[in-house]
Amino acid sequence: MNRTVCAAKRARAARACLFAAALLVAAQANSQDYGDTPYVQTPQNVVDKMLEIAKVGPKDYVIDLGSGDGRMVITAAKRYGARGFGVDLDRRLVILANKLAAKAGVADRAVFYERDLYKTDISRATVLTIYLLPEVNLMVRPRLLATLKPGTRIVSHDYDMGEWTPDLSLVLDAPDKPVGRDFKSKVFYWVVPAKASGKWRWQLAANGRAGEFELTLNQMFQKIDGTLSVDGRTAKIEQAALNGTSISIEASVGAGDTVQRYVFSGRIVNDRIEGQARVKDVPDAQPVAWKARRTEAVEPAHMALKPPPPPPGSW
């Protein structure tokens, strides 16, 4: 083959690549205009890692928003015995996904619907998976926080949730990725936090008598901080953590030789916390029951964050 023919073939290949890239950019721009996301297939190794991070098991109900060929829910059903469904606006992809589920023998546990993700009931999810554009993630974020049960796991391919810091993020090789130049994928993981903000009260034996504890918590997503008092004396919160419905607080009361350190751990259920408390740094100290009740509810600060408005006529 002479050099002229080779050069012509290389030129045609280059033009084809540029044309494909232009189509992808145009599709993404159009989708951003209408609060939608173009279909880009998630590589199977990324699907596997997303489900692994979420610790999907047979008791889980997985919902995939923008499910494409269905591989996320199909893999969850076939490999882990989970149940769930996916939604997509492309009827052809929905038909394909249901056929692939039947072929994999999991059509009874993995179902796909032609449906708008904004109008989909996601309340059953214990795991929610998404591969949406950044703007769409921010648009659906308030609904995820308001609708999903505390403790629900969310896994996103490539894009984060803005101010909502992920509990875990990583980058992995994605040799089969149909877009991008570096063949890498990002994976982000969150656990939907319970509402912990507000004022909490409880009694606990301290120095041989029942002490009155009052805790005021501020909350931004899963990040919490605040103040604690014991019988009106200010205590120092040394550590506070929230993971789904699980909450833990370490605090110290007093100073010098009279300092008393407490460790509280429990689960939030509506306006109650039930768990255990123990005195730290005391040999053979036995944990005791910890029961707190919320006396004043305050909306978490993240509920006041406004998502970007959808473009006119998008929904």
Residue pairs with C-beta under 8 A, 6 or more apart in sequence:
24 38
24 40
24 179
27 38
28 38
28 133
30 36
30 38
31 37
31 38
31 133
31 136
32 133
32 135
32 136
33 311
33 314
34 311
34 313
34 314
35 118
35 135
35 136
35 139
35 310
35 311
35 314
35 315
36 89
36 136
36 314
37 66
37 131
37 132
37 133
37 136
39 66
39 68
39 88
39 90
39 93
40 131
40 178
40 179
41 68
41 69
41 71
41 178
42 50
42 68
42 71
42 72
42 131
42 157
42 185
43 174
43 175
43 176
43 177
43 185
44 71
44 75
44 176
45 172
45 173
45 174
45 175
45 176
46 157
46 172
46 174
46 177
46 185
46 187
47 71
47 72
47 75
48 75
49 170
49 172
49 187
50 72
50 129
50 155
50 157
50 187
51 62
51 72
51 75
51 76
51 79
51 80
51 127
51 129
51 155
53 155
53 168
53 170
53 187
53 189
54 60
54 127
54 129
54 153
54 155
54 189
55 153
56 62
56 76
56 80
56 82
56 127
57 80
57 81
57 82
58 80
58 81
58 82
59 82
59 126
60 76
60 80
60 82
60 83
60 84
60 126
60 127
61 82
61 83
61 84
61 124
61 125
61 126
61 127
62 72
62 73
62 76
62 77
62 82
62 83
62 84
62 125
62 126
62 127
62 128
62 129
63 73
63 84
63 85
63 86
63 87
63 120
63 122
63 124
63 125
63 127
63 128
63 129
64 70
64 72
64 73
64 84
64 85
64 86
64 87
64 128
64 129
64 130
65 86
65 87
65 117
65 120
65 122
65 128
65 129
65 130
65 132
65 140
66 86
66 87
66 88
66 117
66 130
66 131
66 132
67 73
67 85
67 86
67 87
67 88
67 93
67 94
67 97
67 112
68 86
68 88
68 93
68 97
68 131
69 93
69 96
69 97
69 100
70 86
70 93
70 96
70 97
70 98
70 100
70 101
70 110
70 112
71 100
72 86
72 129
73 82
73 84
73 85
73 86
73 97
73 101
73 110
73 112
74 97
74 100
74 101
74 104
74 106
74 110
76 82
76 84
76 110
76 127
77 83
77 84
77 101
77 104
77 106
77 109
77 110
78 104
78 105
78 106
78 110
81 109
82 109
82 127
83 109
83 110
84 109
84 110
84 125
84 127
85 110
85 111
85 112
85 113
86 97
86 110
86 111
86 112
86 113
87 112
87 113
87 114
87 115
87 116
87 117
87 120
88 94
88 97
88 112
88 113
88 114
88 115
89 114
89 115
89 116
90 114
91 114
94 112
94 113
94 114
97 112
98 107
98 111
98 112
101 107
101 110
101 111
101 112
104 110
113 120
117 132
117 140
118 140
118 143
118 315
122 128
122 143
122 144
122 147
122 148
123 147
123 148
123 149
125 148
125 152
126 149
126 151
126 152
126 153
127 152
127 153
127 154
127 155
128 144
128 148
128 152
128 153
128 154
128 155
129 154
129 155
129 156
129 157
130 137
130 140
130 154
130 155
130 156
130 157
131 156
131 157
131 158
132 140
132 156
132 159
133 159
134 159
134 160
134 162
135 308
137 156
137 159
137 160
137 161
137 162
138 161
138 162
138 307
138 308
139 307
139 308
139 310
141 161
141 162
141 164
141 307
142 303
142 305
142 307
144 154
144 192
145 192
145 302
145 303
146 303
148 154
148 192
149 192
150 192
150 193
150 194
150 195
150 244
150 245
150 268
151 191
151 192
151 194
151 244
151 245
152 191
152 192
152 244
153 189
153 190
153 191
153 192
154 189
154 190
154 191
154 192
155 187
155 188
155 189
156 187
156 188
156 189
157 185
157 186
157 187
158 185
158 186
159 186
159 188
160 166
160 169
160 186
160 188
161 188
161 190
163 220
163 221
163 302
163 305
164 190
164 221
164 302
165 221
165 222
165 223
166 188
166 189
166 190
167 189
167 190
167 191
167 222
167 243
168 188
168 189
169 186
169 187
169 188
169 189
170 186
170 187
171 184
171 185
171 186
171 187
172 184
172 185
172 187
173 183
173 184
173 185
174 183
174 184
174 185
175 183
177 183
177 184
177 185
190 222
191 222
191 243
191 244
192 244
193 219
193 221
193 222
193 242
193 243
193 244
193 300
194 242
194 244
194 245
194 247
194 268
195 219
195 268
195 297
195 299
195 300
196 217
196 219
196 224
196 242
196 247
196 268
196 300
197 217
197 218
197 219
197 224
197 297
197 298
197 299
197 300
197 301
198 216
198 217
198 294
198 295
198 296
198 297
198 298
199 214
199 215
199 216
199 217
199 294
199 295
199 296
199 298
200 214
200 215
200 216
200 217
200 273
200 292
200 293
200 294
200 295
201 212
201 213
201 214
201 215
201 292
201 293
201 295
202 213
202 273
202 290
202 291
202 292
202 293
203 210
203 211
203 212
203 213
204 210
204 211
204 213
204 262
204 277
204 288
204 290
205 211
205 288
206 230
206 231
206 253
206 260
207 260
211 230
211 231
212 230
212 231
212 232
213 228
213 229
213 230
213 292
214 228
214 229
215 226
215 227
215 228
215 249
215 292
216 226
216 227
216 228
217 224
217 225
217 226
217 240
218 224
218 225
218 226
218 301
219 242
219 300
219 301
219 302
220 300
220 301
220 302
221 300
221 302
222 242
222 243
223 242
224 240
224 241
224 242
224 247
225 237
225 240
226 237
226 240
227 234
227 237
228 234
228 235
228 236
228 237
228 249
228 251
229 235
230 253
233 253
233 254
235 251
235 252
235 253
236 251
236 252
236 253
237 249
237 250
237 251
238 250
238 251
238 252
238 261
239 248
239 249
239 250
240 247
240 248
240 249
240 250
241 247
241 248
241 249
245 267
245 268
245 269
246 265
246 266
246 267
246 268
247 264
247 265
247 266
247 267
247 268
247 273
247 275
248 263
248 264
248 265
248 266
249 262
249 263
249 264
249 265
250 261
250 262
250 263
250 264
250 280
251 261
251 262
251 264
252 259
252 260
252 261
252 262
253 259
253 260
253 261
253 262
254 260
260 279
261 279
261 280
261 281
262 277
262 278
262 279
262 280
263 277
263 278
263 279
263 280
264 275
264 276
264 277
264 290
265 275
265 276
265 277
265 290
266 273
266 274
266 275
266 276
266 290
266 292
267 273
267 274
267 275
271 293
271 294
271 297
272 291
272 292
272 293
272 294
273 290
273 291
273 292
273 293
274 289
274 290
274 291
275 290
276 287
276 288
276 289
276 290
277 287
277 288
277 289
277 290
278 285
278 286
278 287
278 288
279 285
